[in-house]
Amino acid sequence: MFPQDQIDELKRLYSGLSLIAEAGVQYLLIPALVLPKGCDPQKLDCLLCPTARDGYPSRLFFAQQVKGPRPLNWNVNGVRIGELNWHAFSWKIAGSNLRLAQMLTSHLRALQ
């Protein structure tokens, strides 16, 4: 579903990256993603949904809520994807022609 060169780019950055397909949607699982400085926890598993979901053009899900330098609106708590529970905060990224790596970076900016 996603261009192979973009998946390969993410795999070079995150060696444990894998794809999860559920209900016709493909997600990218990134284990032990290092979060921006000042976050607690400093790293955890994340799930990138690069397609529209829940009224957002893309979503980044976290294995648990993250404490960052400023409060976030955690509007998804415990959604079940790939047999695991995930959390997400309200954050829309700009740009519709982003590569997967750029999309991930844009989502992480909310934690800076």
HELIX and SHEET records of a PDB file:
HELIX    1   1 GLN A    4  LEU A   13  1                                  10    
HELIX    2   2 LEU A  100  LEU A  108  1                                   9    
HELIX    3   3 ARG A  109  LEU A  111  5                                   3    
SHEET    1   A 4 SER A  18  GLU A  22  0                                        
SHEET    2   A 4 VAL A  25  VAL A  34 -1                                        
SHEET    3   A 4 LYS A  43  CYS A  49 -1                                        
SHEET    4   A 4 ARG A  59  PHE A  62 -1                                        
SHEET    1   B 2 VAL A  76  ILE A  81  0                                        
SHEET    2   B 2 LEU A  84  ALA A  88 -1                                        
END                                                                             
